[in-house]
Amino acid sequence: MKFSIFQISRKGSREKNEDRMGYCYTRESGIFFLADGMGGHPQGEVAAQLALQTIAAMYQKEAQPKIVDIAAFLTSAVLTAHRQILQHAIQNGMLDTPRTTAVVALVQDGAVSWIHCGDSRLYLVRQGQLLVRTRDHSFLEQQRATAAGKKPAERINRNVLFTCLGSPTKPVFDIAGPVGLQQGDKLMLCSDGLWDRLSEADIVDCLAHKPVSEAVPQLVESALRTAGDRSDNVTCIALEWEMPDGFESTRGSISTDTLSDGFFASTFQADTLDAALEDLDDAAIERSIAEINEAIRRSALKKSA
């Protein structure tokens, strides 16, 4: 695999940054993730961090050097992250659970698959055109999908989501792909602090005409400038697939072709948390993975019966 990558996270005008992002890769596979801890609930940054750490731990275990069943892995990863957040709340005697959105993209065999829960988004841009944009799990987006051009019956706050990780109910999520990647494709994950302040046309135009090392900081700064003193956390991670000649000198470029099968690289947002995450229990993660994978297996057997 060959790709160029760039990522930025800014606090904006908020007291703290509850967004988290990162990526991991092996010789034949790469995973890219972003989580936006939800305000109005305690420890959103902990929920986001737990989600990413859990997914990264599962990826490191199963990408040997690539994921065998991508859809099953993404499902298991998101549900396990959800369980870890709930377990954290129980262990700490919390009356309300930490909550987070999540969007995860897995690149393998020249194609990308993804899963998302909430309103953190994935954009895929090809030859100046928007090929894919995830649909938010919000009541506003749901209304738009069912209105079929009709005037909305009432005004809905776009910030109100009907699902997330860490909620008392089982999260709703969408899986898509694989979509084959072409040279020059741009794949971007971002929190709502970015897309809510910029038009879709401006986002696509910037990604289409600039390398990600220029597009990402420009988009982030534009979102912050537009929001002013009401800015949310703004986080963005983007990659360009298979750079042309001169790839090795491109800023942020990565080539996995010479890596050994056992090599695993991981990069997380360099924010520090207190001791809240020191008790991340590997054994609990393993139990959750086993239980969820067994449930997925039983579900698949029922469908084939």
C-alpha positions in Angstrom: 0.0 0.0 0.0 1.1 3.6 -0.7 -0.7 6.6 0.7 -0.2 10.1 2.0 -1.8 11.1 5.3 -2.3 14.2 7.4 -4.3 14.8 10.6 -5.1 17.7 12.9 -7.3 18.2 16.0 -8.0 21.6 17.5 -9.9 22.4 20.7 -11.6 25.5 19.3 -13.4 27.6 21.9 -14.3 24.6 24.1 -12.7 24.1 27.5 -11.2 20.7 26.4 -10.9 18.6 23.3 -13.2 15.6 23.4 -12.3 14.4 19.8 -9.8 11.6 19.2 -8.3 10.2 16.0 -5.6 7.9 14.8 -4.6 5.1 12.4 -2.8 1.8 12.4 -1.4 -0.2 9.5 0.4 -3.4 8.6 2.0 -4.4 5.3 -1.3 -5.3 3.7 -4.0 -3.3 5.7 -4.7 0.0 7.3 -7.4 1.3 9.7 -8.3 4.9 10.2 -10.6 6.1 13.0 -12.1 9.2 14.5 -14.4 9.6 17.6 -16.1 12.7 18.9 -16.9 12.5 22.6 -20.4 13.8 23.2 -21.1 16.9 25.3 -23.9 16.9 27.8 -22.6 13.6 29.2 -19.6 13.0 31.4 -16.1 12.2 30.2 -16.7 12.4 26.4 -13.0 12.4 25.8 -12.7 9.1 27.8 -15.4 7.5 25.7 -13.7 8.6 22.5 -10.3 7.4 23.7 -11.7 4.0 24.9 -13.3 3.5 21.5 -10.1 4.1 19.6 -7.9 2.1 21.9 -10.3 -0.9 21.9 -10.6 -0.9 18.1 -6.8 -0.5 17.7 -6.2 -3.4 20.1 -8.5 -5.6 18.1 -7.0 -4.6 14.8 -3.5 -5.4 16.1 -4.6 -8.8 17.2 -6.5 -9.7 14.0 -4.6 -8.0 11.2 -2.0 -10.8 10.5 -1.2 -9.0 8.2 -4.8 -8.3 7.1 -8.4 -8.8 8.3 -10.1 -12.0 7.1 -13.7 -10.9 7.3 -13.9 -7.1 7.2 -17.6 -6.6 7.9 -17.6 -9.0 10.9 -14.5 -7.3 12.2 -15.9 -3.8 11.9 -19.1 -4.9 13.6 -17.3 -6.6 16.4 -14.9 -3.7 16.9 -17.7 -1.1 17.3 -19.8 -3.3 19.6 -16.8 -4.2 21.7 -15.8 -0.5 22.0 -19.4 0.2 23.1 -19.2 -2.4 25.8 -15.9 -1.1 27.1 -17.4 2.3 27.6 -20.4 0.8 29.5 -18.0 -1.2 31.6 -15.9 1.9 32.4 -19.1 3.6 33.6 -20.1 0.6 35.8 -16.6 0.3 37.3 -16.6 3.9 38.2 -20.1 4.1 39.6 -21.2 6.7 37.1 -24.9 7.7 37.0 -24.6 8.6 33.3 -22.5 6.9 30.7 -19.8 8.6 28.6 -20.8 8.6 25.0 -19.1 9.1 21.6 -19.6 9.0 17.9 -17.3 6.9 15.8 -16.3 6.5 12.1 -13.8 3.9 11.1 -12.4 3.1 7.6 -10.5 0.0 6.8 -8.3 -0.1 3.7 -7.2 -3.5 2.3 -6.7 -5.2 -1.0 -7.0 -1.8 -2.8 -10.4 -1.0 -1.5 -12.0 0.8 1.5 -14.8 -0.4 3.8 -16.2 1.7 6.7 -18.5 1.8 9.6 -20.0 4.8 11.4 -22.2 5.6 14.4 -23.4 9.1 15.0 -22.5 12.2 13.0 -18.8 12.0 12.5 -18.4 11.7 8.8 -16.4 10.0 6.0 -15.9 11.7 2.6 -14.5 10.0 -0.5 -13.6 12.3 -3.3 -12.5 11.2 -6.8 -11.4 13.3 -9.7 -13.0 16.4 -8.2 -16.3 14.8 -7.4 -17.9 13.6 -4.2 -18.2 9.8 -4.5 -19.3 9.0 -1.0 -20.5 10.8 2.1 -21.8 9.0 5.2 -25.3 9.9 6.4 -25.5 11.1 10.0 -27.5 9.2 12.6 -29.4 12.3 13.6 -33.1 13.1 13.6 -32.6 15.9 11.2 -30.9 13.6 8.6 -33.6 11.0 9.2 -36.3 13.5 8.5 -34.5 14.7 5.3 -34.4 11.1 4.1 -38.1 10.5 4.7 -39.4 13.9 3.6 -38.8 13.2 -0.1 -38.7 16.9 -0.9 -41.6 17.9 1.3 -41.4 20.8 3.7 -40.3 19.6 7.2 -43.1 19.4 9.7 -41.1 21.0 12.4 -37.6 22.4 13.0 -35.2 19.8 14.4 -31.9 20.5 16.1 -29.2 18.9 13.9 -27.2 18.1 17.0 -29.7 15.6 18.3 -28.5 12.1 17.5 -30.6 8.9 17.9 -27.6 6.6 18.5 -24.0 6.7 19.7 -21.5 4.4 21.5 -21.9 4.3 25.3 -25.7 4.8 25.3 -27.8 2.4 27.4 -29.3 0.9 24.2 -27.5 -1.0 21.5 -25.9 1.4 19.0 -27.2 1.7 15.5 -24.4 1.7 12.9 -24.0 1.5 9.1 -21.4 -0.5 7.3 -20.5 0.0 3.6 -17.9 -1.1 1.1 -15.7 -2.4 -0.2 -15.2 0.4 -2.7 -12.2 0.0 -4.9 -9.7 2.9 -4.6 -8.1 4.6 -7.6 -4.9 6.6 -7.6 -5.5 10.1 -6.3 -8.6 9.3 -4.4 -9.0 11.3 -1.2 -10.6 9.8 1.9 -11.4 12.1 4.8 -12.8 11.4 8.3 -13.9 14.5 10.3 -15.9 15.5 13.3 -19.0 17.7 13.1 -16.9 20.7 14.2 -15.6 20.8 10.6 -18.4 19.8 8.4 -21.1 21.8 10.2 -19.2 25.1 9.4 -18.3 24.4 5.8 -20.4 23.7 2.8 -20.1 20.4 1.1 -19.0 22.1 -2.1 -16.1 23.8 -0.3 -15.0 20.6 1.4 -14.9 18.7 -1.9 -13.2 21.5 -3.8 -10.4 21.8 -1.2 -9.8 18.0 -1.1 -10.0 17.8 -4.9 -7.4 20.4 -5.7 -4.9 20.2 -2.8 -2.7 17.5 -1.3 -4.0 16.3 2.0 -1.1 18.0 3.8 -2.5 21.3 2.6 -6.2 20.5 2.4 -6.6 19.3 6.0 -5.1 22.4 7.8 -7.0 24.7 5.4 -10.3 23.0 6.1 -9.7 23.0 9.9 -8.7 26.7 10.0 -11.6 27.6 7.8 -14.0 25.9 10.1 -12.5 27.6 13.2 -12.5 31.0 11.5 -16.2 30.6 10.4 -17.3 29.5 13.9 -15.4 32.2 15.7 -15.8 32.2 19.5 -18.5 29.5 19.2 -16.2 26.9 17.6 -16.6 23.3 18.5 -13.6 20.8 18.6 -12.5 20.4 15.0 -10.7 17.1 14.0 -9.8 15.8 10.6 -7.7 12.9 9.2 -7.4 12.4 5.5 -5.4 10.3 3.1 -4.6 10.3 -0.6 -4.3 6.8 -2.2 -1.3 5.7 -4.2 0.6 8.9 -4.9 2.1 9.3 -8.4 5.9 9.5 -9.1 7.7 11.4 -6.4 5.6 9.7 -3.7 8.6 9.1 -1.4 9.2 12.8 -1.0 5.6 13.7 -0.3 4.9 15.1 3.1 3.2 12.5 5.4 3.7 9.7 2.8 3.7 6.0 3.9 4.7 3.0 1.9 4.1 -0.5 3.4 5.5 -2.5 0.6 8.8 -3.3 2.4 7.3 -4.1 5.8 7.5 -7.6 7.3 4.3 -9.5 8.0 4.6 -9.0 11.7 5.1 -5.2 11.6 2.3 -3.1 13.2 2.4 0.7 13.4 0.0 2.8 15.4 -0.5 6.6 15.6 -3.0 8.2 18.0 -3.8 11.8 18.7 -1.3 13.1 21.2 -3.7 14.2 23.9 -3.2 13.1 27.5 -5.8 11.9 29.9 -5.8 11.3 33.6 -5.8 7.9 35.2 -9.3 7.1 33.9 -7.9 4.9 31.1 -5.2 3.1 33.1 -7.6 0.3 33.9 -8.3 -0.6 30.2 -8.7 -4.4 30.8 -7.3 -6.6 28.0 -9.1 -9.6 29.5 -12.4 -7.8 29.4 -11.8 -6.8 25.8 -11.1 -10.4 24.9 -14.3 -11.6 26.6 -16.3 -8.9 24.8 -14.8 -9.9 21.5 -15.5 -13.5 22.0 -19.1 -12.9 23.0 -19.8 -10.5 20.2 -18.2 -12.7 17.6 -20.3 -15.7 18.8 -23.4 -13.5 18.4 -22.4 -12.6 14.9 -21.7 -16.2 14.1 -25.2 -17.3 15.4 -26.8 -14.5 13.4 -25.1 -15.6 10.2 -26.2 -19.2 10.8 -29.9 -18.1 11.2 -29.8 -16.0 8.0 -28.3 -19.0 6.0 -30.8 -21.5 7.5 
